[in-house]
Amino acid sequence: METEKFLELTKALDKKKKGKKEEFENLKKFFERFHLLNRAYLDKETFEKAQESVSSMAEAMANTIRYLDEEIARLRNKGRKQPFENVALAEMQKTQKRNEMLINEYLAGVEIKR
C-alpha cells in the first residue's frame, strides 16, 4: 500500500502548513472519511485526539492500516478458523481494499494540485 508515500506527503504538508490551510482542511475531510470507513478499528477518542495536527492524523491512519495488515496476516496464517473469524477476515480485507483506494484517490488529488 502507499502508506509510506502518504506519510512523506503529510510530513511535507505539516512543515509548510503556513498559508496552506486549504490543504489542512482537505486532509481533515479525508481523515473523517477514513474514520467512517474504519470506525471498527479506529476508536472515537483516538480520532478526536488525532485531529489536532497533520502528523497525528497521518500516524493514526498509518497505525490503523498496519493493524489491519497484521490482523489479516494473522488470520490468514491461522490453520483452523472459526466461522466468525472467516467473516472478520473478509470484512478486514474489504476495509483494507477500500483504504487503499481512498489513499490512492487522495494522493492523486494532491499530485494534480501540485
N, C-alpha and C positions, 0 to 999 in steps of 0.2 A: 504494500500500500504506500501511498505518497505521504506518510506521516512525517518523515524527515524533511521533505521539501516544504511541507506545511509549517513545521516548527521553525525552519530557517526564515521563511517568509514572515511569520508573525514576529520573530525576533527583530527583523529589519523594520517592520511596522512599528514595533514598540520603541525602537531607537529614534525614529523620525516622526513621532506622534505629534509634534508641534505643527499646527497647521493642517493636520490630516484627520480632523475629527470625523469627516465623512467615512474614511476607511475604518476607523474605530467603530462607528455605528454599523457599518456593513458587517464587520466581524461579530459584533454583538448580536445582530439579527441572525447571522449564520449560527452562532453558538446557541441561540434559542431554538432554532430548527433542529440542531444536533441534539439538544436536550430532549425535545419532544420525541425524537426518534429513539433515543437511548434512555428514557426515563426509568426503565427497569434496571439499568446498570450505572446510572449517574444520579445520585440522590439529590434532592432539592437543596439541602444545606450546602453541599459542595458546589452546586450550580450557582447559588446566590453568592457565595464567597468568591467564586472564580470571576464573576462579572466585574470585579474591581479593576482588573488590568488585562492587557493583551496577553502578557506572558502566562498569567494564571488561567485564562480561558484556553489557551493553546495547550498548556500542560494537562488540564482537566480532560480535554478531548483526546490527547495522545495517551493518557493513562487509561481512559475508558477503552480505547481501541486496543491497547496492549492487553488489558484484562480480557477482552473478548477473544483475542487471538490465543491467549494462554488457555482459556476455558474450552475453546473449540478444539485445540490440540489435545487437551487432557481427555475430553470426552471421545474424541476420535480414537485415541490410543487405548482407551478402556476396552477390555475384552468383551465382557458381557454387560450390556447396558440394560437398565430398566426401561420400560416403555416411556416413563416421564422424562428420562434422560435423552431419549431419541427426539422427543418433542422439543426439549430445551435446546438441544444441539441444532435442530432445524431452525428454530427461532433466532438463535445467536448467529448462525450463518446468514440468514436473511437480513438481519440487522447490520451485520458487518458488510455485506454487499451494498446495502443502502448507504452506509457510512462512506464507503469507497466512492460511490457515485456522487455523494454530497460534497466530499472533499475535492474530487476532480472538477466538479462544477464550480466550486469556489475558486480553485486555483486557475481555472480557465478564465473566469471573470476578472481576476486580478491581473492575469497576463494581458488581457485585452486592454485594460485601463492604463497599462504602462506605456 
